[in-house]
Amino acid sequence: MYNYDSLWRIMKEQGVTTYSLINHYNISSHTMRNIRHNENITMETLHKLCQILHCQANDIVEITFSEEEKVFYTETKKRRRR
């Protein structure tokens, strides 16, 4: 799961609006919808946001794993060791 709460905080601190991202920096409204709904965006868009906001990717998005994903990756890791 993706969480963009830090993006909204950085945008507010820097006075960057959704309007400006769409109309001045050519971030698509579809991408902004994905961000609002904590869905994935492309690495290219993440890079562009980092340039606009002068920050790093981990300043924009936090990736968390569901319990099911944690179990899956733990089991996969165990199988690789065998």
Secondary structure, DSSP 8 states (H G I E B T S, - for coil): -EE-HHHHHHHHHHT--HHHHHHTS---HHHHHHHHTT----HHHHHHHHHHHT--GGGT-EE---HHHHHHHHHHHHHHH-
